[in-house]
Amino acid sequence: MADMSADRDVITYREAVAEGIAREMRRDPAVVCLGEDIGEAGGVFKTTAGLFKEFGPERVWDTPISEQAIVGAAMGAAMTGMRPVAEIMFSDFLACCWDYLANEIPKVRYMTGGQVTVPLVVRTANGGGLGFGAQHSQATENWALTVPGLKIAAPATPADVIGMMAAAIRSDDPVVFFEHKGLLASKGAPAPPDHMVELGRAAVVREGADVTLVALAAMVPVALQAAAQLSAEGIEAEVVDLRCLVPLDVATVLASLDRTSRLVTVEENPYQGGWGATLVSVVADEGFGLLDAPVRRVAGECVPLPFADVLEEQVIPTVDKVVAAVRNLATY
């Protein structure tokens, strides 16, 4: 499998997933992949295309349809010297292996006093907007956010996919790596060789002086589109791509607020328990004096995801919802 991004102007998000994994597998023979249909089939979302051909069945393992088996095997492999990259097909199915993910994997290093590490990555297709229904459309970053000991990555661009995948696989702590289904076909600049993005480092992807929009994964392009629309009205929004929830880069958010004095979070997680609530509470604690207006959260509604497109759009944050929230805040 040649480096897909070597001689191209753009690369798709789904190609970037496979490329990011391949780079680390070439670099470190301890890296292996396991999951359902990730071998010759190339993954149900084609995010592991080419890996089986290049690395073979000894390093790319097709598993039974059992999330417990996948994550349990990954945990054992990680504890004994390997760096497994386990795929859970849909993030909704993390519930099926939640005991491993919440009670076992994140606690081993602590409970052994650092004698045993669990350097594994659990990759999963996350989020809605594609009409996959209530059990295959959830954005579940907030589930993982409740568990101390897990790092949480959710890239928005192909280059970040590759750079953050490198950092995740090299981490000695477990990482849950959310790949948004709605971004898989999106295109972006290729990543340079040896590209690595430190986990826990947000990016200011658009500068502005009037309001800070903080977004994650598929909500980053939504925030950018809203910012472009608001610019035509004379409101300049700064857009911060969080990229990770753990570690959480509050410093970049506070630095942005020092310039704008207004904050809107844009999250696909339900409003009830979404990551925005945690970020807002930290901002209130550490940066209250920077604010000139109340904080607004644009988030998913607290209902199961509908199958019908027109109903799903009512539940998930949209450009129009973000624009309305910012307009309201700008006149405060």
Solvent accessible surface area in square Angstrom, and as a share of the most:
residue,aa,sasa,rsa
1,M,52,0.23
2,A,85,0.66
3,D,47,0.24
4,M,49,0.22
5,S,5,0.03
6,A,66,0.51
7,D,139,0.72
8,R,98,0.36
9,D,131,0.68
10,V,65,0.38
11,I,0,0.00
12,T,23,0.13
13,Y,0,0.00
14,R,72,0.26
15,E,43,0.19
16,A,0,0.00
17,V,0,0.00
18,A,1,0.00
19,E,0,0.00
20,G,1,0.01
21,I,0,0.00
22,A,0,0.00
23,R,35,0.13
24,E,3,0.02
25,M,1,0.01
26,R,98,0.36
27,R,137,0.50
28,D,30,0.16
29,P,110,0.69
30,A,30,0.23
31,V,1,0.00
32,V,2,0.01
33,C,3,0.02
34,L,1,0.01
35,G,0,0.00
36,E,14,0.06
37,D,76,0.39
38,I,1,0.01
39,G,3,0.03
40,E,152,0.68
41,A,52,0.40
42,G,5,0.05
43,G,2,0.02
44,V,77,0.44
45,F,30,0.12
46,K,110,0.47
47,T,5,0.03
48,T,1,0.00
49,A,35,0.27
50,G,31,0.29
51,L,0,0.00
52,F,51,0.21
53,K,185,0.79
54,E,59,0.27
55,F,31,0.13
56,G,17,0.16
57,P,91,0.57
58,E,148,0.67
59,R,48,0.17
60,V,2,0.01
61,W,72,0.25
62,D,82,0.42
63,T,29,0.17
64,P,94,0.59
65,I,152,0.77
66,S,38,0.25
67,E,22,0.10
68,Q,101,0.45
69,A,45,0.35
70,I,1,0.00
71,V,0,0.00
72,G,17,0.17
73,A,52,0.41
74,A,0,0.00
75,M,23,0.10
76,G,35,0.34
77,A,13,0.10
78,A,3,0.03
79,M,78,0.35
80,T,113,0.65
81,G,59,0.57
82,M,64,0.28
83,R,50,0.18
84,P,1,0.00
85,V,2,0.01
86,A,0,0.00
87,E,11,0.05
88,I,1,0.00
89,M,30,0.13
90,F,22,0.09
91,S,0,0.00
92,D,10,0.05
93,F,50,0.21
94,L,0,0.00
95,A,60,0.47
96,C,74,0.44
97,C,1,0.01
98,W,73,0.25
99,D,77,0.40
100,Y,69,0.26
101,L,1,0.00
102,A,13,0.10
103,N,82,0.42
104,E,68,0.30
105,I,1,0.01
106,P,14,0.09
107,K,71,0.30
108,V,17,0.10
109,R,95,0.35
110,Y,186,0.71
111,M,144,0.64
112,T,41,0.24
113,G,70,0.68
114,G,41,0.39
115,Q,158,0.70
116,V,41,0.23
117,T,41,0.24
118,V,2,0.01
119,P,12,0.07
120,L,1,0.01
121,V,2,0.01
122,V,0,0.00
123,R,6,0.02
124,T,1,0.00
125,A,9,0.07
126,N,1,0.00
127,G,0,0.00
128,G,6,0.06
129,G,50,0.49
130,L,84,0.42
131,G,10,0.10
132,F,78,0.33
133,G,11,0.11
134,A,42,0.33
135,Q,131,0.58
136,H,60,0.27
137,S,1,0.00
138,Q,56,0.25
139,A,8,0.07
140,T,0,0.00
141,E,7,0.03
142,N,19,0.10
143,W,72,0.25
144,A,1,0.01
145,L,45,0.22
146,T,102,0.59
147,V,15,0.08
148,P,115,0.73
149,G,42,0.41
150,L,2,0.01
151,K,50,0.21
152,I,1,0.00
153,A,0,0.00
154,A,0,0.00
155,P,0,0.00
156,A,8,0.06
157,T,56,0.33
158,P,4,0.03
159,A,22,0.17
160,D,16,0.08
161,V,0,0.00
162,I,2,0.01
163,G,0,0.00
164,M,1,0.00
165,M,0,0.00
166,A,4,0.03
167,A,13,0.10
168,A,1,0.01
169,I,4,0.02
170,R,75,0.27
171,S,12,0.08
172,D,60,0.31
173,D,40,0.20
174,P,8,0.05
175,V,1,0.00
176,V,1,0.00
177,F,0,0.00
178,F,2,0.01
179,E,4,0.02
180,H,6,0.03
181,K,7,0.03
182,G,40,0.39
183,L,11,0.06
184,L,7,0.03
185,A,72,0.56
186,S,42,0.27
187,K,139,0.59
188,G,18,0.17
189,A,69,0.53
190,P,36,0.23
191,A,5,0.04
192,P,77,0.48
193,P,110,0.69
194,D,129,0.67
195,H,46,0.20
196,M,97,0.43
197,V,15,0.09
198,E,96,0.43
199,L,18,0.09
200,G,16,0.16
201,R,134,0.49
202,A,9,0.07
203,A,24,0.18
204,V,57,0.33
205,V,64,0.37
206,R,57,0.21
207,E,145,0.65
208,G,14,0.13
209,A,67,0.52
210,D,56,0.29
211,V,3,0.01
212,T,0,0.00
213,L,0,0.00
214,V,0,0.00
215,A,0,0.00
216,L,6,0.03
217,A,4,0.03
218,A,13,0.10
219,M,9,0.04
220,V,5,0.03
221,P,41,0.26
222,V,22,0.13
223,A,0,0.00
224,L,61,0.30
225,Q,102,0.45
226,A,0,0.00
227,A,0,0.00
228,A,63,0.49
229,Q,74,0.33
230,L,0,0.00
231,S,36,0.23
232,A,95,0.74
233,E,82,0.37
234,G,57,0.55
235,I,25,0.13
236,E,62,0.28
237,A,0,0.00
238,E,2,0.01
239,V,0,0.00
240,V,0,0.00
241,D,2,0.01
242,L,1,0.00
243,R,29,0.11
244,C,1,0.01
245,L,3,0.02
246,V,50,0.29
247,P,55,0.35
248,L,49,0.25
249,D,18,0.10
250,V,22,0.12
251,A,74,0.57
252,T,30,0.17
253,V,0,0.00
254,L,33,0.16
255,A,46,0.36
256,S,0,0.00
257,L,0,0.00
258,D,99,0.51
259,R,127,0.46
260,T,7,0.04
261,S,24,0.15
262,R,45,0.16
263,L,0,0.00
264,V,0,0.00
265,T,0,0.00
266,V,0,0.00
267,E,0,0.00
268,E,22,0.10
269,N,0,0.00
270,P,46,0.29
271,Y,119,0.45
272,Q,137,0.61
273,G,54,0.52
274,G,2,0.02
275,W,6,0.02
276,G,0,0.00
277,A,40,0.31
278,T,60,0.35
279,L,0,0.00
280,V,31,0.18
281,S,65,0.42
282,V,36,0.21
283,V,0,0.00
284,A,49,0.38
285,D,119,0.62
286,E,111,0.50
287,G,4,0.03
288,F,144,0.60
289,G,77,0.74
290,L,53,0.27
291,L,31,0.15
292,D,91,0.47
293,A,9,0.07
294,P,49,0.31
295,V,34,0.19
296,R,85,0.31
297,R,44,0.16
298,V,15,0.08
299,A,14,0.11
300,G,4,0.04
301,E,87,0.39
302,C,70,0.42
303,V,76,0.44
304,P,107,0.67
305,L,25,0.12
306,P,30,0.19
307,F,154,0.64
308,A,41,0.32
309,D,108,0.56
310,V,106,0.61
311,L,96,0.48
312,E,5,0.02
313,E,106,0.47
314,Q,114,0.51
315,V,11,0.06
316,I,18,0.09
317,P,4,0.02
318,T,30,0.18
319,V,29,0.16
320,D,102,0.53
321,K,64,0.27
322,V,0,0.00
323,V,1,0.01
324,A,55,0.43
325,A,18,0.14
326,V,0,0.00
327,R,108,0.39
328,N,84,0.43
329,L,1,0.00
330,A,44,0.34
331,T,118,0.68
332,Y,152,0.58
